[in-house]
Structure formats: C-alpha cells, structure tokens
Amino acid sequence: MDIIQEDDTKKGAFKAIEAGKEAGVLSYTWAGSDKFIIDSTHVDDAYGGQGVGKKMAMKAVEFAREKNVKIIPLCPFAKALFDKTPELADVKA
C-alpha cells in the first residue's frame, strides 16, 4: 500500500492507494505556517480493520517531523490515536 500526499499550501491530504484504488484519505488544513489540523480520516469499508487510518496518520506525523511543524488532531480518529500514543506528543500542538 502506498501513501501519497497532496498539498496546495492551504489544504492537503494523505491518500492510501492499494492496487490503483483509493483505500482511504486523511485530510488536513493548514493553520498558519507552523501547524496543520487533521480534519477527517476516512477508510473505505473494504479496507476496514487493516490499519489504513493509522498508516496515513503516521505519514502525517513523519511529514510534521520533517517540516518541524505541529499537528492539531481534530477528527475523532486522529484525536484518539494521539491520546493513546505518547510517542506522538512531540508533534501534537
């Protein structure tokens, strides 16, 4: 499974692609130049329970660490993941 990123400097997304099909999308909105808000995470029903949401979220974390920016995990999935994973505290706004 590939995770690709799209970003237009205002909004962006991490998309999970499996065999040419979109398995899921984690979308975000920039909040200034130093942080972004994860607004929603959606995984296609066919890929449920396979960790697709977490893979996309971890790509977002990797991106935040590379760019030295923070994440505001607003959507329920991202908020729960950040709350139960202390290793992500360094990128949480």
Backbone bond lengths (Angstrom), bond angles and torsions (degrees), N, CA, C in turn:
res aa  C-N    CA-C-N  psi(-1)  N-CA   C-N-CA  omega(-1)  CA-C   N-CA-C  phi
1 M - - - 1.452 - - 1.523 109.49 -
2 D 1.322 115.61 131.93 1.458 121.07 178.07 1.522 109.48 -102.22
3 I 1.322 115.40 142.36 1.459 120.95 173.59 1.529 106.02 -113.38
4 I 1.327 115.81 117.85 1.464 120.17 179.73 1.522 109.11 -111.29
5 Q 1.320 115.32 153.95 1.457 120.63 -179.95 1.521 110.45 -116.60
6 E 1.316 114.46 139.80 1.462 121.90 171.72 1.518 106.38 -123.89
7 D 1.341 117.76 138.71 1.462 121.05 -178.56 1.519 108.82 -152.91
8 D 1.341 116.32 127.51 1.465 119.32 178.38 1.532 111.62 -111.89
9 T 1.315 117.90 19.92 1.465 128.12 -178.89 1.532 113.56 76.62
10 K 1.330 118.58 -9.15 1.468 121.94 174.75 1.522 110.17 -114.23
11 K 1.338 114.65 -43.36 1.462 121.49 179.71 1.525 108.31 -136.31
12 G 1.309 114.52 164.67 1.453 118.06 178.08 1.513 110.62 -162.61
13 A 1.319 114.91 179.30 1.462 120.69 179.82 1.511 110.21 -157.62
14 F 1.319 114.26 151.43 1.449 122.05 168.23 1.519 105.10 -110.53
15 K 1.320 117.14 123.92 1.457 121.67 -176.48 1.522 109.82 -116.10
16 A 1.325 114.51 134.09 1.461 121.09 176.59 1.520 107.69 -93.37
17 I 1.322 116.35 122.54 1.459 122.03 -178.24 1.531 108.90 -117.93
18 E 1.312 115.39 125.83 1.468 121.36 178.80 1.524 108.29 -128.31
19 A 1.315 116.59 117.45 1.469 122.38 179.46 1.533 111.47 52.12
20 G 1.331 116.05 43.45 1.462 120.93 177.40 1.514 115.01 79.91
21 K 1.326 118.03 -2.58 1.465 121.51 -179.76 1.521 110.11 -107.67
22 E 1.338 115.34 145.68 1.454 120.40 177.87 1.533 109.16 -80.05
23 A 1.331 115.76 114.34 1.466 120.91 -178.67 1.528 111.66 -88.79
24 G 1.328 116.41 -24.71 1.460 120.02 -178.91 1.506 111.99 -173.50
25 V 1.349 114.95 164.33 1.461 121.79 179.19 1.527 109.17 -141.81
26 L 1.312 115.91 130.77 1.454 122.40 171.22 1.521 105.01 -113.62
27 S 1.328 117.07 115.59 1.465 119.50 -177.08 1.524 110.82 -105.14
28 Y 1.329 114.67 150.21 1.464 120.12 -179.75 1.519 110.78 -142.07
29 T 1.329 114.53 160.73 1.462 122.62 178.02 1.523 107.40 -129.11
30 W 1.321 116.63 133.42 1.459 120.59 178.05 1.523 109.78 -70.35
31 A 1.322 115.74 138.76 1.469 123.10 176.23 1.524 105.89 -121.10
32 G 1.323 115.45 79.55 1.456 120.17 -172.51 1.522 109.30 84.72
33 S 1.321 116.17 -165.99 1.463 119.31 -177.34 1.526 113.05 -95.86
34 D 1.340 116.36 -6.21 1.469 118.52 -173.96 1.528 114.83 -116.00
35 K 1.340 117.11 5.45 1.469 118.38 176.63 1.518 110.67 -159.15
36 F 1.338 114.68 157.49 1.456 119.82 174.83 1.522 109.87 -136.72
37 I 1.326 114.40 154.94 1.455 122.65 -176.86 1.520 108.57 -105.72
38 I 1.327 116.68 124.22 1.465 119.84 172.00 1.520 105.74 -80.52
39 D 1.352 116.81 108.34 1.462 119.82 -176.24 1.514 114.37 -90.70
40 S 1.323 117.66 -30.88 1.466 117.87 179.07 1.519 111.00 -156.97
41 T 1.319 113.32 151.67 1.458 121.50 175.46 1.524 106.32 -133.07
42 H 1.320 115.45 123.95 1.466 119.76 179.86 1.528 108.64 -130.01
43 V 1.337 115.07 132.96 1.466 120.88 175.79 1.522 107.20 -122.26
44 D 1.325 115.84 131.11 1.466 121.20 177.18 1.531 108.65 -58.32
45 D 1.322 115.60 139.66 1.474 120.90 -178.28 1.533 113.05 -52.17
46 A 1.313 117.26 -35.04 1.469 121.23 -178.41 1.526 112.05 -64.41
47 Y 1.336 117.09 -18.89 1.461 121.28 -177.52 1.527 112.61 -111.85
48 G 1.321 116.77 9.81 1.457 121.57 179.97 1.521 112.00 -59.34
49 G 1.321 116.08 144.04 1.460 121.12 177.34 1.510 115.65 75.85
50 Q 1.332 117.63 8.93 1.469 120.86 -177.98 1.533 112.86 -106.59
51 G 1.335 116.69 8.37 1.460 119.79 177.86 1.512 114.42 78.69
52 V 1.332 117.28 17.59 1.466 120.75 -177.13 1.527 110.60 -64.57
53 G 1.322 117.18 -43.65 1.465 120.92 179.32 1.517 111.61 -59.56
54 K 1.325 116.06 -44.09 1.469 119.91 -179.94 1.526 110.93 -66.21
55 K 1.329 117.82 -38.45 1.469 120.24 178.68 1.526 110.52 -61.17
56 M 1.336 116.78 -43.21 1.468 120.09 179.04 1.528 110.65 -66.43
57 A 1.335 116.36 -42.24 1.473 120.30 179.66 1.525 110.85 -62.72
58 M 1.329 117.37 -39.57 1.462 119.89 -179.85 1.527 111.50 -69.48
59 K 1.336 117.24 -29.71 1.473 120.44 173.58 1.523 109.43 -66.39
60 A 1.332 116.48 -38.52 1.471 120.79 177.23 1.529 110.28 -64.19
61 V 1.328 116.87 -40.43 1.462 121.70 178.12 1.530 110.26 -64.59
62 E 1.319 116.35 -44.36 1.472 121.25 177.70 1.534 110.48 -58.49
63 F 1.338 115.88 -44.62 1.463 121.56 178.05 1.531 110.64 -61.40
64 A 1.336 116.93 -44.87 1.467 120.98 -179.46 1.530 111.18 -61.79
65 R 1.321 115.98 -40.81 1.470 119.52 179.28 1.523 111.15 -67.02
66 E 1.330 117.18 -41.05 1.477 120.85 179.18 1.522 111.22 -62.82
67 K 1.343 116.18 -40.47 1.470 121.27 -175.54 1.526 112.99 -92.07
68 N 1.352 115.77 -1.31 1.458 121.54 -178.64 1.535 111.83 55.71
69 V 1.324 115.19 49.06 1.462 121.45 177.14 1.530 108.61 -123.52
70 K 1.323 115.76 166.89 1.462 121.91 -177.99 1.529 110.28 -106.70
71 I 1.332 114.74 160.90 1.463 122.00 179.53 1.526 109.20 -118.89
72 I 1.327 115.55 134.51 1.461 121.81 170.69 1.530 105.63 -104.46
73 P 1.337 117.92 105.22 1.469 120.46 -177.40 1.531 111.03 -82.64
74 L 1.325 116.94 90.80 1.460 121.88 -174.84 1.526 113.48 -86.89
75 C 1.319 118.17 -38.92 1.469 119.10 -178.02 1.537 109.19 -68.45
76 P 1.324 117.43 149.80 1.476 120.59 -176.32 1.527 114.01 -56.05
77 F 1.322 118.32 -39.62 1.461 120.95 -180.00 1.529 110.58 -62.86
78 A 1.338 116.53 -51.28 1.469 120.57 -178.14 1.527 110.64 -64.22
79 K 1.321 117.33 -41.34 1.459 120.66 179.61 1.524 110.25 -60.05
80 A 1.325 117.39 -46.50 1.468 121.33 179.59 1.531 110.87 -62.25
81 L 1.329 116.93 -42.57 1.463 120.67 179.86 1.528 110.95 -62.35
82 F 1.329 117.24 -45.73 1.460 121.14 -179.85 1.531 110.74 -66.55
83 D 1.337 117.19 -38.68 1.470 120.63 -179.34 1.525 112.34 -65.16
84 K 1.342 117.78 -33.73 1.469 119.21 -176.43 1.529 113.76 -100.39
85 T 1.341 117.03 5.37 1.464 120.18 -179.37 1.527 109.43 -125.94
86 P 1.339 116.96 90.52 1.468 120.13 -176.94 1.532 114.64 -58.33
87 E 1.352 116.91 -24.76 1.474 120.95 179.89 1.520 113.09 -65.32
88 L 1.329 117.17 -11.80 1.469 120.38 -179.13 1.526 112.32 -95.45
89 A 1.316 117.05 -0.75 1.473 121.27 -176.49 1.534 113.05 -57.73
90 D 1.331 117.09 -29.82 1.472 119.51 -177.81 1.520 113.89 -66.05
91 V 1.339 117.60 -21.66 1.465 119.06 -179.68 1.525 112.70 -109.15
92 K 1.324 117.12 -3.36 1.478 119.76 -179.21 1.521 110.60 -79.69
93 A 1.327 115.35 129.03 1.476 120.08 178.55 1.521 109.70 -82.16
